[in-house]
Amino acid sequence: METPTLRQLRTFLAAVERGSVTEAARSLHLTQPAASQQLRELERILGVRLLDRAGGRVVATSAGHAVIEPARRAQVAAAEVVSAAAAFRSGETGRVRLGTGATACIHLLPPVLAAAKARMPGLEILVAIGNTPEILRRIEEGDLDAGFVTMPRNLSRSLTTAARRHDGLEALVPTGTSGTEALSPAQLMTMPLILYESGGDTRGVVDAWFREAGLVPKPIMELGSVEAIKVLVASGLGASVLPALALADDVPGARRRPLRPTVSRELGLVLRKEKVLDRSLRVVVEALEAAS
């Protein structure tokens, strides 16, 4: 369905306000024939007569009176569109929709996002929490601008990465566990295991570490929260293998132990290859790179 243009509505309002098509054309820097043509097109599109003549002036018909307020709202809305875009054009305002895991959100992102906001006070950052496969899907669908995730073995051809960093994995055992040496897969298999839920890429790294030793872990519990796992280990219910990022602070009731052989996961900022890096997204990327 054909709809009126803002220019046609602006000419209509000017004609009503000035009572003259000629004066309306002059105020809008148009020729009188051009203004008259726009008014004819507007009446054709709407299918009603909007203007009439009375006492040598142009006046609105009943239909014209009904159109005046919506036409004014349309002009205001158009001005608001220009104003909103101007804030982004100046580079002082922006929005980034970022997906990440809970561990990175708690232990890595707060200072990164604070640094980004300090550089760009008008920056709005919306953070979504999820596992890597879900976040990558949402990036491909355009629902998220970027994701800081555990890197999968195979990345879609439509995606690319930036701001990579390695995060070692460590054992977390109850305080009463004897020994301080690095733990092997076989040694951990003798303890009740509390691991991150299956399906996540971090859990895939842990399973691969056990598999290299010819072992398959059989956890007594699987949870989707690293913080919950830390609490359960500290309660003496079992041991776990967790990202060092989540163990930067001491866990009362539990101790960190290195792994033998060592193993790490790779974190990276993932974006669509065709994604335009406006200033807001560049600020976030640079803040992550500085923290890597």
Summary of the structure (lengths in Angstrom):
residues: 292
radius of gyration: 31.1
end to end distance: 52.9
largest distance: 103.0
contacts: 902
relative contact order: 0.14
helix: 45%
strand: 25%
